[in-house]
C-alpha cells in the first residue's frame, strides 16, 4: 500500500472554505485501487491554517494511474485556473509514502 499526502497551506481563518470541497466524495473515490481518504486539519497553527489530504491506495500503480487520468488533470487544472488574489490557498506540496507497517484493531 501507499499513501499520498497533499499538504495545503491556507490563509488564517479561511480553512473551512477548503474543507467543504472535500465533504462530498469525488471521482477519486471511484478509481480502482483507492482505499480511503482522510482530511486532516492542523491544530494550533499560529501563522496559517493547514490541511493534509491523505489518500491511501492498494499500490503505487493505482495512484499513478489516477494522477495521469483525465479527471485528475481537469480537477487540478480548474484549481489552478480559479486561483485568484482572493484565493484562500497559500501553497501546497504533494508527498508520497510507502505504507511499511499498519496495525488494525485486534478482534
Secondary structure, 3 states (H helix, E strand, C coil): CEEEEEEEEECCCCHHHHHHHHCCCCHHHHCCCEEEEEEEECCCCCCCEEEEEEEEECCHHHHHHHHHCHHHHHHHHHHHHCCCCCCCEEEEEEEEEECCCCCCCCC
